[in-house]
Amino acid sequence: MRLLLTSDTHLPKRAKELPAPLLAELPRADVVFHAGDWVDMATLDLLESRCARLVAVHGNNDGPDLRARLPETAYAELDGLRFGVVHETGPAQGREARCAARFPDLDVLVFGHSHIPWDTTAHTGLRLLNPGSPTDRRRQPYCTYMTATVTDGGLTDVELHRLPQR
């Protein structure tokens, strides 16, 4: 099962549209995760129309229309792996312990907000993944997104994809 992870798209404020390489991944993904800060409804509508399955949340920059359609926290079980999605997890320092305590029943937590790619594992085995942002690199050298595979109840092939500079 192929996964696509993205967050912090901030359209149309940070870019006019989603990058072509990210759009090209949509039909290849069995499940797409979006960890919030869409900003516009059109991006949500686009992903809903092109994704086989979308697991998504709203972020701190999302207005009432997006908040009405998206939860603050979303969950999905894929081939026995328990996923959660949130936008914010707080400061980097202590993130693993904080998230492990907040989400004791999860195997993988997808989050956003910082625009900083993140891939660590808490002492409990909780895997924390932040795909960065495909449209707003902030202090990072590249805009990014992630892909991964769920096989036989395990998460494999987690890959951070760097997008060409605009």
C-alpha positions in Angstrom: 0.0 0.0 0.0 1.6 3.3 -1.2 1.3 6.4 1.0 1.8 10.1 0.2 2.3 12.5 3.1 2.1 16.2 2.7 1.3 19.3 4.9 1.3 23.0 5.0 0.3 23.6 1.4 -0.8 27.2 2.2 -2.4 27.8 -1.2 -2.7 30.3 -2.8 -0.6 32.4 -0.3 2.8 30.5 -0.7 2.3 29.2 -4.2 -0.4 29.4 -6.9 -0.8 25.6 -7.2 0.6 22.3 -5.9 3.9 21.3 -7.5 3.6 18.9 -10.5 5.7 16.1 -8.9 3.4 16.1 -5.9 0.3 16.0 -8.2 1.8 13.2 -10.2 2.0 11.1 -7.0 -1.7 11.4 -6.2 -2.9 8.6 -8.6 -0.1 6.3 -7.4 -1.0 6.6 -3.7 -3.5 4.3 -2.1 -3.8 6.8 0.9 -2.9 10.5 1.1 -2.2 12.1 4.4 -2.4 15.9 4.7 -1.4 17.4 8.1 -3.2 20.8 7.8 -2.7 24.4 6.8 -4.5 24.1 3.5 -5.6 27.7 3.7 -8.0 27.3 0.7 -10.9 25.0 0.1 -9.9 24.4 -3.6 -6.9 22.4 -2.5 -9.0 20.2 -0.3 -11.6 19.7 -3.1 -8.7 18.8 -5.5 -7.2 16.2 -3.2 -10.6 14.7 -2.4 -11.4 14.4 -6.1 -8.0 12.8 -7.0 -7.2 10.6 -4.0 -8.4 7.0 -3.5 -8.4 7.8 0.2 -7.6 11.1 2.0 -6.8 11.2 5.8 -6.5 14.9 6.7 -6.8 17.5 9.4 -7.1 21.3 9.7 -4.2 23.5 10.8 -3.9 26.8 12.6 -4.1 28.8 9.4 -7.3 27.2 8.2 -10.5 29.1 8.5 -14.0 28.1 9.6 -14.9 26.5 6.2 -12.0 24.1 6.4 -12.5 23.5 10.1 -16.1 22.5 9.4 -14.9 19.8 7.0 -11.8 18.5 8.7 -11.1 17.3 12.2 -8.2 18.5 14.5 -7.0 14.9 14.7 -7.6 12.0 12.3 -7.0 8.3 12.5 -6.7 5.4 10.1 -5.7 1.8 10.4 -3.9 0.4 7.4 -2.9 -3.3 7.3 -2.8 -3.4 11.1 -0.8 -0.2 11.5 -2.5 2.6 13.5 -1.9 6.1 12.1 -2.8 9.4 13.5 -2.6 12.9 11.9 -2.4 16.2 13.7 -1.1 19.6 12.7 0.9 20.8 15.7 3.0 18.8 18.1 4.7 21.6 20.0 8.5 22.4 20.2 11.0 20.0 18.8 12.6 19.4 22.2 10.7 16.6 23.9 8.5 15.9 20.9 8.9 12.2 20.9 8.1 11.7 24.6 5.2 14.2 24.4 3.6 12.5 21.4 4.2 9.0 22.8 2.2 10.1 25.9 -0.5 11.8 23.9 -0.9 9.0 21.4 -0.1 5.7 23.2 -2.2 3.6 20.8 -0.6 4.7 17.6 2.2 3.3 15.5 2.7 6.3 13.2 2.0 10.0 13.8 2.0 12.3 10.8 2.2 16.0 11.7 3.0 19.4 10.2 3.2 23.0 11.2 7.0 23.6 11.3 7.6 23.0 7.6 10.7 21.1 8.8 10.9 17.4 7.7 11.1 15.0 10.6 11.5 11.3 10.9 12.1 9.9 14.4 10.9 7.1 16.6 9.8 7.6 20.3 10.9 5.2 23.0 7.5 3.5 22.7 8.1 2.7 19.0 5.8 5.5 17.8 7.2 6.8 14.5 6.8 10.5 14.0 6.8 11.9 10.4 6.6 15.4 9.2 6.8 15.7 5.4 7.7 19.4 5.5 5.9 21.6 3.0 5.7 21.3 -0.8 5.1 25.0 -1.3 6.9 26.9 1.6 10.4 25.8 2.5 10.8 28.6 5.1 14.3 28.0 6.5 14.8 24.6 4.7 16.9 24.2 1.6 14.0 22.6 -0.4 10.2 22.2 -0.4 9.4 18.6 0.4 6.8 15.8 0.7 7.1 12.1 1.7 6.1 8.7 0.4 6.1 5.4 2.2 4.8 1.9 1.9 2.8 -0.3 4.2 3.7 -3.9 3.7 2.7 -6.9 6.0 1.8 -4.5 8.8 5.0 -2.6 8.7 6.0 0.9 7.4 8.8 0.7 4.9 10.4 2.8 2.1 9.9 6.1 3.9 11.3 8.6 1.5 11.6 12.4 1.7 11.3 14.0 -1.8 12.9 17.3 -2.5 11.1 19.5 -5.0 12.9 21.6 -7.6 13.3 25.2 -6.6 10.8 27.6 -8.1 
